[in-house]
Amino acid sequence: MSASFVYRRSYRGPVVACVFDWAGTMVDHGSLAPMGAFQEAFAAFGVPITEAEARAPMGRGKLDHVRDIGAMPAVAERWRAAHDGAAFTEADAQAVYADVTPRQIASAGRHAYLVPGAAVTADALRARGVRVGATTGYTRAIMEAVTPVATAQGYAPDVTVCVDDLPLGGKGRPAPHLLFQAMIALDAWPPAGVVKIGDTVADIEEGLNAGVWTVGVTETGSEMGLSRADLDALPAAERTARRLAAADTLTRAGAHFTIPGVADLLEVIGAIEAHLARGEMP
């Protein structure tokens, strides 16, 4: 005879921390910096890639992002055509990654302007006693170009965990390790009191794998892929259709909520706290 015992305690308190992604969520409307750098790097190796191919693994650690692009059948075929029939290897991924890194440092710094409502939302969260953190697929070297620009505009999370901050064996998104490290640094627990906000499927999966609430951003991020000016220039019907398509992608990935941008987050925090008050867990 065997027996099992499951103990589950419902958390009924408030949201204690919000952990944001960076590009496409708090800075770089449309997440333009990473996309352009990947296209330029692969082109330098004689392999053009489309914007859609560059964006597909968005949110992943940048070396994993390179690997994922190289593994796409169409890209792999173009690589073989450009390299005398040789397949895309791990050594090639490392070489492209070495090329893309300085491009991303330069590009990320140029695009590190806050999305609408980023600083105001962070300040409002802190006024409610909510700690503010961040995780990112960017490396620490890339974030050194981004952070001063964002800070000068009024946004500075209490902690940012970069993909290369993880200890040996730690994995980037969709694994929860980045988020767990941020939660430890913020002393944010239980997971039911934590909210992860991001613009990519990888962000949502990171949050789900950590057991926290997840909020997907539809208009300012990679799923929309447009600068603020280009977004504002869309006809209303097209903007709505594209926002709904982005919301569908993120909801199918498991997002508990979707919002156009972080300026709309506070209403969601209220909804999450209402769920928690009823003993409902993410």
Protein Blocks (a to p, Z undefined) as FASTA:
>chain_A
ZZddddddddfbdcfbdcddfehilgoghilmlmmmmmmmmmmnopacdfklmmmmgoia
fklmmmmmmmpmklmmmmmmmngoiacdfklmmmmmmmmmmmmmmmmmmmmcccehklmm
mmmmmmnopacddddfbdfklmmmmmmmmmmnopacfbdcdfklpcghiacdfbfklmmm
mmmmnopacfklpccddfbfklmmmmmmnopacdddfklmmknopafklmmmpcfklmmm
mmmmmmmmmmmnopabdcfblklmmmmmmmmmmmmmnopaZZ
